[in-house]
Structure formats: structure tokens, C-alpha cells
Amino acid sequence: MKQWREVATMAEFETTDRKVVELDEDEQVCLIKKEGEWFAISAWCSHEKASLVLGDITDHEIMCPLHGARFDLRTGRNLSMPAVRPIPSYDVKVEGDKIFVLV
Ligand code: FES
């Protein structure tokens, strides 16, 4: 059963728009704040294991810095080659100063 897990505070996003959260040894999440919206996706591309953390974001898409595959920030859906598989995405909620992801 999924549970909300506290992963960050609002203060951490005063000078950045993203943070990597290690949920466990095999699961790292990239938490992103964009224009007042929150997104949480896998920190890793589904093509090869490249980090998405530094990927350019346009609208609701993030582009892998290694080969340029794009993913939907809202769903993790793969939108362009060379990625042929989606990445995990997570629900996010904010309560006061605390940010949670559903895992
Ligand atoms: S590793 Fe991300 S597109 Fe190739």
C-alpha cells in the first residue's frame, strides 16, 4: 500500500527548482517545482541510466541531457526516441512547509 513520504521542505526550493530524493537504494526521485506546480519523476532516464536531474524543462516536458529523449513530467510517459519506455512518476502534495511524495 502506498504512503505519503516527506521528502523536502519549501525552504529547500528558494534557490533551486529541483531536488533529488533517495527513496531507497534502487529508487531515486527528482522533485521539481515549476511555476507553482510540483512534479516527481524518476531521477533516471529509461533509455540508459543517465540522470534526468539536469535535464532542460519546457512546458510539462523534461529532456534527458544524454541523448535528448523527452518525458512528460506529469505522467512519466516517454514522448520521444530514443526512450521507448516510460519512467515512474509520483503524486506530490504540499502541507504547510513540507512536501510529500506518494510511494
Ligand atoms: S540516456 Fe536518456 S536518452 Fe539516452
Backbone and ligand atoms as CSV (ligand in chain L), in Angstrom:
chain,resi,resn,atom,element,x,y,z
A,1,MET,N,N,0.833,-1.187,0.000
A,1,MET,CA,C,0.000,0.000,0.000
A,1,MET,C,C,0.880,1.255,0.000
A,2,LYS,N,N,0.497,2.210,-0.842
A,2,LYS,CA,C,1.302,3.430,-0.943
A,2,LYS,C,C,1.062,4.344,0.253
A,3,GLN,N,N,2.111,5.120,0.551
A,3,GLN,CA,C,2.020,6.072,1.663
A,3,GLN,C,C,2.701,7.371,1.271
A,4,TRP,N,N,2.234,8.469,1.845
A,4,TRP,CA,C,2.903,9.749,1.648
A,4,TRP,C,C,4.193,9.778,2.451
A,5,ARG,N,N,5.241,10.204,1.793
A,5,ARG,CA,C,6.537,10.275,2.477
A,5,ARG,C,C,7.089,11.692,2.364
A,6,GLU,N,N,7.457,12.257,3.497
A,6,GLU,CA,C,8.018,13.615,3.498
A,6,GLU,C,C,9.412,13.583,2.878
A,7,VAL,N,N,9.627,14.453,1.886
A,7,VAL,CA,C,10.899,14.404,1.173
A,7,VAL,C,C,11.636,15.737,1.112
A,8,ALA,N,N,10.958,16.828,1.446
A,8,ALA,CA,C,11.625,18.127,1.335
A,8,ALA,C,C,10.814,19.182,2.077
A,9,THR,N,N,11.411,20.342,2.195
A,9,THR,CA,C,10.701,21.499,2.734
A,9,THR,C,C,10.689,22.593,1.674
A,10,MET,N,N,9.745,23.486,1.800
A,10,MET,CA,C,9.647,24.598,0.855
A,10,MET,C,C,10.938,25.419,0.837
A,11,ALA,N,N,11.560,25.572,1.986
A,11,ALA,CA,C,12.774,26.389,2.079
A,11,ALA,C,C,13.869,25.866,1.158
A,12,GLU,N,N,13.892,24.569,0.907
A,12,GLU,CA,C,14.919,23.996,0.044
A,12,GLU,C,C,14.769,24.457,-1.404
A,13,PHE,N,N,13.603,24.990,-1.753
A,13,PHE,CA,C,13.352,25.399,-3.133
A,13,PHE,C,C,13.416,26.916,-3.318
A,14,GLU,N,N,14.011,27.595,-2.353
A,14,GLU,CA,C,14.152,29.044,-2.507
A,14,GLU,C,C,15.200,29.394,-3.547
A,15,THR,N,N,16.193,28.522,-3.719
A,15,THR,CA,C,17.277,28.839,-4.656
A,15,THR,C,C,17.422,27.808,-5.769
A,16,THR,N,N,16.537,26.853,-5.830
A,16,THR,CA,C,16.610,25.848,-6.892
A,16,THR,C,C,15.194,25.412,-7.261
A,17,ASP,N,N,15.062,24.758,-8.403
A,17,ASP,CA,C,13.743,24.277,-8.811
A,17,ASP,C,C,13.652,22.762,-8.753
A,18,ARG,N,N,14.709,22.097,-8.268
A,18,ARG,CA,C,14.648,20.631,-8.223
A,18,ARG,C,C,15.569,20.058,-7.151
A,19,LYS,N,N,15.203,18.844,-6.746
A,19,LYS,CA,C,15.978,18.159,-5.712
A,19,LYS,C,C,15.899,16.657,-5.952
A,20,VAL,N,N,16.996,15.960,-5.760
A,20,VAL,CA,C,16.984,14.503,-5.856
A,20,VAL,C,C,16.728,13.929,-4.471
A,21,VAL,N,N,15.800,13.000,-4.416
A,21,VAL,CA,C,15.443,12.352,-3.163
A,21,VAL,C,C,15.721,10.867,-3.300
A,22,GLU,N,N,16.466,10.322,-2.369
A,22,GLU,CA,C,16.748,8.889,-2.398
A,22,GLU,C,C,15.688,8.173,-1.571
A,23,LEU,N,N,14.776,7.465,-2.234
A,23,LEU,CA,C,13.735,6.738,-1.506
A,23,LEU,C,C,14.292,5.455,-0.922
A,24,ASP,N,N,15.099,4.777,-1.709
A,24,ASP,CA,C,15.865,3.643,-1.205
A,24,ASP,C,C,17.018,3.417,-2.177
A,25,GLU,N,N,17.731,2.337,-1.976
A,25,GLU,CA,C,18.938,2.088,-2.765
A,25,GLU,C,C,18.669,2.076,-4.273
A,26,ASP,N,N,17.492,1.585,-4.673
A,26,ASP,CA,C,17.185,1.437,-6.096
A,26,ASP,C,C,16.210,2.470,-6.635
A,27,GLU,N,N,15.810,3.407,-5.836
A,27,GLU,CA,C,14.762,4.329,-6.266
A,27,GLU,C,C,15.105,5.759,-5.859
A,28,GLN,N,N,15.462,6.548,-6.862
A,28,GLN,CA,C,15.736,7.959,-6.623
A,28,GLN,C,C,14.745,8.789,-7.429
A,29,VAL,N,N,14.244,9.817,-6.792
A,29,VAL,CA,C,13.202,10.646,-7.382
A,29,VAL,C,C,13.733,12.055,-7.580
A,30,CYS,N,N,13.345,12.650,-8.689
A,30,CYS,CA,C,13.648,14.053,-8.933
A,30,CYS,C,C,12.368,14.852,-8.645
A,31,LEU,N,N,12.438,15.653,-7.609
A,31,LEU,CA,C,11.307,16.508,-7.219
A,31,LEU,C,C,11.519,17.865,-7.878
A,32,ILE,N,N,10.494,18.335,-8.575
A,32,ILE,CA,C,10.639,19.553,-9.397
A,32,ILE,C,C,9.505,20.522,-9.080
A,33,LYS,N,N,9.881,21.788,-8.950
A,33,LYS,CA,C,8.877,22.852,-8.812
A,33,LYS,C,C,8.967,23.728,-10.053
A,34,LYS,N,N,7.835,23.871,-10.731
A,34,LYS,CA,C,7.831,24.690,-11.941
A,34,LYS,C,C,6.575,25.555,-11.962
A,35,GLU,N,N,6.778,26.837,-11.895
A,35,GLU,CA,C,5.668,27.795,-11.973
A,35,GLU,C,C,4.526,27.415,-11.029
A,36,GLY,N,N,4.879,27.101,-9.796
A,36,GLY,CA,C,3.876,26.810,-8.775
A,36,GLY,C,C,3.347,25.391,-8.790
A,37,GLU,N,N,3.747,24.578,-9.770
A,37,GLU,CA,C,3.328,23.181,-9.823
A,37,GLU,C,C,4.472,22.297,-9.341
A,38,TRP,N,N,4.100,21.165,-8.777
A,38,TRP,CA,C,5.085,20.203,-8.286
A,38,TRP,C,C,5.009,18.918,-9.098
A,39,PHE,N,N,6.175,18.355,-9.370
A,39,PHE,CA,C,6.259,17.094,-10.100
A,39,PHE,C,C,7.306,16.208,-9.432
A,40,ALA,N,N,7.091,14.919,-9.515
A,40,ALA,CA,C,8.090,13.971,-9.020
A,40,ALA,C,C,8.177,12.824,-10.019
A,41,ILE,N,N,9.358,12.644,-10.542
A,41,ILE,CA,C,9.612,11.587,-11.521
A,41,ILE,C,C,10.880,10.842,-11.128
A,42,SER,N,N,11.081,9.710,-11.750
A,42,SER,CA,C,12.346,9.017,-11.530
A,42,SER,C,C,13.501,9.948,-11.872
A,43,ALA,N,N,14.571,9.836,-11.123
A,43,ALA,CA,C,15.755,10.645,-11.413
A,43,ALA,C,C,16.541,10.079,-12.593
A,44,TRP,N,N,16.099,8.926,-13.126
A,44,TRP,CA,C,16.876,8.242,-14.155
A,44,TRP,C,C,16.093,8.046,-15.445
A,45,CYS,N,N,16.741,8.266,-16.532
A,45,CYS,CA,C,16.185,8.040,-17.863
A,45,CYS,C,C,15.940,6.544,-18.073
A,46,SER,N,N,14.935,6.214,-18.874
A,46,SER,CA,C,14.642,4.804,-19.147
A,46,SER,C,C,15.420,4.268,-20.348
A,47,HIS,N,N,16.144,5.121,-21.047
A,47,HIS,CA,C,16.924,4.664,-22.206
A,47,HIS,C,C,18.218,4.011,-21.736
A,48,GLU,N,N,19.101,4.807,-21.183
A,48,GLU,CA,C,20.259,4.287,-20.485
A,48,GLU,C,C,20.234,4.972,-19.138
A,49,LYS,N,N,21.091,4.540,-18.232
A,49,LYS,CA,C,20.952,5.099,-16.887
A,49,LYS,C,C,21.646,6.457,-16.785
A,50,ALA,N,N,21.043,7.460,-17.405
A,50,ALA,CA,C,21.542,8.835,-17.299
A,50,ALA,C,C,20.625,9.598,-16.359
A,51,SER,N,N,21.211,10.487,-15.615
A,51,SER,CA,C,20.422,11.288,-14.683
A,51,SER,C,C,19.605,12.330,-15.434
A,52,LEU,N,N,18.338,12.458,-15.046
A,52,LEU,CA,C,17.473,13.481,-15.644
A,52,LEU,C,C,17.514,14.786,-14.867
A,53,VAL,N,N,18.233,14.800,-13.783
A,53,VAL,CA,C,18.163,15.934,-12.858
A,53,VAL,C,C,18.546,17.251,-13.521
A,54,LEU,N,N,19.485,17.213,-14.429
A,54,LEU,CA,C,19.915,18.454,-15.084
A,54,LEU,C,C,19.236,18.655,-16.435
A,55,GLY,N,N,18.197,17.882,-16.708
A,55,GLY,CA,C,17.512,18.000,-17.989
A,55,GLY,C,C,16.769,19.318,-18.145
A,56,ASP,N,N,16.776,19.829,-19.369
A,56,ASP,CA,C,16.018,21.048,-19.659
A,56,ASP,C,C,14.525,20.760,-19.554
A,57,ILE,N,N,13.795,21.722,-19.016
A,57,ILE,CA,C,12.345,21.582,-18.872
A,57,ILE,C,C,11.659,22.619,-19.744
A,58,THR,N,N,10.715,22.151,-20.557
A,58,THR,CA,C,9.887,23.025,-21.380
A,58,THR,C,C,8.442,22.600,-21.185
A,59,ASP,N,N,7.600,23.563,-20.822
A,59,ASP,CA,C,6.205,23.237,-20.505
A,59,ASP,C,C,6.177,22.090,-19.487
A,60,HIS,N,N,5.546,20.965,-19.858
A,60,HIS,CA,C,5.481,19.838,-18.928
A,60,HIS,C,C,6.399,18.703,-19.378
A,61,GLU,N,N,7.485,19.031,-20.030
A,61,GLU,CA,C,8.404,18.004,-20.519
A,61,GLU,C,C,9.815,18.233,-19.998
A,62,ILE,N,N,10.491,17.128,-19.706
A,62,ILE,CA,C,11.900,17.199,-19.344
A,62,ILE,C,C,12.682,16.405,-20.377
A,63,MET,N,N,13.848,16.936,-20.773
A,63,MET,CA,C,14.654,16.290,-21.803
A,63,MET,C,C,15.911,15.704,-21.171
A,64,CYS,N,N,16.159,14.438,-21.478
A,64,CYS,CA,C,17.365,13.781,-20.976
A,64,CYS,C,C,18.598,14.474,-21.554
A,65,PRO,N,N,19.546,14.842,-20.710
A,65,PRO,CA,C,20.728,15.552,-21.204
A,65,PRO,C,C,21.659,14.684,-22.060
A,66,LEU,N,N,21.509,13.351,-21.980
A,66,LEU,CA,C,22.473,12.498,-22.696
A,66,LEU,C,C,22.125,12.337,-24.175
A,67,HIS,N,N,20.910,11.872,-24.486
A,67,HIS,CA,C,20.553,11.650,-25.895
A,67,HIS,C,C,19.286,12.385,-26.314
A,68,GLY,N,N,18.695,13.139,-25.416
A,68,GLY,CA,C,17.592,14.010,-25.810
A,68,GLY,C,C,16.187,13.437,-25.736
A,69,ALA,N,N,16.007,12.249,-25.175
A,69,ALA,CA,C,14.637,11.742,-25.023
A,69,ALA,C,C,13.853,12.682,-24.106
A,70,ARG,N,N,12.558,12.807,-24.384
A,70,ARG,CA,C,11.717,13.678,-23.574
A,70,ARG,C,C,10.662,12.853,-22.836
A,71,PHE,N,N,10.333,13.306,-21.641
A,71,PHE,CA,C,9.344,12.628,-20.795
A,71,PHE,C,C,8.358,13.656,-20.261
A,72,ASP,N,N,7.105,13.195,-20.085
A,72,ASP,CA,C,6.074,14.049,-19.510
A,72,ASP,C,C,6.265,14.101,-17.997
A,73,LEU,N,N,6.408,15.300,-17.466
A,73,LEU,CA,C,6.617,15.450,-16.024
A,73,LEU,C,C,5.413,14.978,-15.222
A,74,ARG,N,N,4.224,15.025,-15.818
A,74,ARG,CA,C,3.006,14.693,-15.075
A,74,ARG,C,C,2.775,13.199,-14.967
A,75,THR,N,N,3.236,12.457,-15.974
A,75,THR,CA,C,2.919,11.021,-16.033
A,75,THR,C,C,4.145,10.123,-16.162
A,76,GLY,N,N,5.281,10.687,-16.547
A,76,GLY,CA,C,6.469,9.885,-16.806
A,76,GLY,C,C,6.475,9.261,-18.192
A,77,ARG,N,N,5.441,9.541,-18.964
A,77,ARG,CA,C,5.343,8.921,-20.293
A,77,ARG,C,C,6.500,9.365,-21.180
A,78,ASN,N,N,7.065,8.406,-21.907
A,78,ASN,CA,C,8.122,8.738,-22.878
A,78,ASN,C,C,7.477,9.396,-24.090
A,79,LEU,N,N,8.072,10.504,-24.532
A,79,LEU,CA,C,7.478,11.300,-25.609
A,79,LEU,C,C,8.303,11.284,-26.880
A,80,SER,N,N,9.552,10.850,-26.782
A,80,SER,CA,C,10.379,10.842,-27.995
A,80,SER,C,C,11.480,9.799,-27.863
A,81,MET,N,N,11.992,9.415,-29.008
A,81,MET,CA,C,13.124,8.486,-29.054
A,81,MET,C,C,14.362,9.214,-28.517
A,82,PRO,N,N,15.359,8.478,-28.049
A,82,PRO,CA,C,15.473,7.021,-28.107
A,82,PRO,C,C,14.797,6.282,-26.950
A,83,ALA,N,N,14.101,6.952,-26.070
A,83,ALA,CA,C,13.430,6.241,-24.978
A,83,ALA,C,C,12.177,5.542,-25.513
A,84,VAL,N,N,12.010,4.290,-25.170
A,84,VAL,CA,C,10.823,3.532,-25.599
A,84,VAL,C,C,9.988,3.078,-24.402
A,85,ARG,N,N,10.421,3.445,-23.214
A,85,ARG,CA,C,9.671,3.086,-22.010
A,85,ARG,C,C,9.456,4.333,-21.148
A,86,PRO,N,N,8.342,4.363,-20.422
A,86,PRO,CA,C,8.117,5.487,-19.509
A,86,PRO,C,C,9.034,5.394,-18.295
A,87,ILE,N,N,9.005,6.437,-17.504
A,87,ILE,CA,C,9.706,6.424,-16.218
A,87,ILE,C,C,8.650,6.550,-15.116
A,88,PRO,N,N,8.963,6.083,-13.922
A,88,PRO,CA,C,7.997,6.234,-12.835
A,88,PRO,C,C,7.722,7.711,-12.543
A,89,SER,N,N,6.471,7.995,-12.208
A,89,SER,CA,C,6.115,9.326,-11.731
A,89,SER,C,C,5.355,9.148,-10.419
A,90,TYR,N,N,5.313,10.193,-9.634
A,90,TYR,CA,C,4.765,10.106,-8.282
A,90,TYR,C,C,3.869,11.302,-8.019
A,91,ASP,N,N,2.810,11.074,-7.265
A,91,ASP,CA,C,1.973,12.187,-6.823
A,91,ASP,C,C,2.722,12.995,-5.763
A,92,VAL,N,N,2.456,14.293,-5.756
A,92,VAL,CA,C,3.106,15.204,-4.812
A,92,VAL,C,C,2.020,15.982,-4.078
A,93,LYS,N,N,2.234,16.210,-2.791
A,93,LYS,CA,C,1.357,17.131,-2.070
A,93,LYS,C,C,2.211,18.005,-1.160
A,94,VAL,N,N,1.682,19.199,-0.897
A,94,VAL,CA,C,2.353,20.154,-0.012
A,94,VAL,C,C,1.428,20.416,1.157
A,95,GLU,N,N,1.981,20.313,2.344
A,95,GLU,CA,C,1.238,20.654,3.569
A,95,GLU,C,C,2.092,21.611,4.370
A,96,GLY,N,N,1.649,22.856,4.414
A,96,GLY,CA,C,2.450,23.861,5.111
A,96,GLY,C,C,3.793,24.013,4.431
A,97,ASP,N,N,4.855,23.781,5.172
A,97,ASP,CA,C,6.212,23.910,4.642
A,97,ASP,C,C,6.757,22.581,4.134
A,98,LYS,N,N,5.976,21.519,4.244
A,98,LYS,CA,C,6.510,20.192,3.939
A,98,LYS,C,C,5.976,19.647,2.617
A,99,ILE,N,N,6.840,18.939,1.915
A,99,ILE,CA,C,6.497,18.368,0.617
A,99,ILE,C,C,6.577,16.841,0.730
A,100,PHE,N,N,5.546,16.208,0.184
A,100,PHE,CA,C,5.435,14.748,0.300
A,100,PHE,C,C,5.296,14.141,-1.101
A,101,VAL,N,N,5.789,12.915,-1.263
A,101,VAL,CA,C,5.504,12.147,-2.469
A,101,VAL,C,C,4.846,10.838,-2.045
A,102,LEU,N,N,3.979,10.331,-2.946
A,102,LEU,CA,C,3.248,9.098,-2.671
A,102,LEU,C,C,4.057,7.928,-3.215
A,103,VAL,N,N,4.527,7.087,-2.310
A,103,VAL,CA,C,5.381,5.964,-2.723
A,103,VAL,C,C,4.896,4.656,-2.132
L,1,FES,S1,S,20.168,8.044,-21.673
L,1,FES,FE1,FE,18.452,9.367,-21.780
L,1,FES,S2,S,18.030,9.461,-23.901
L,1,FES,FE2,FE,19.697,8.120,-23.768
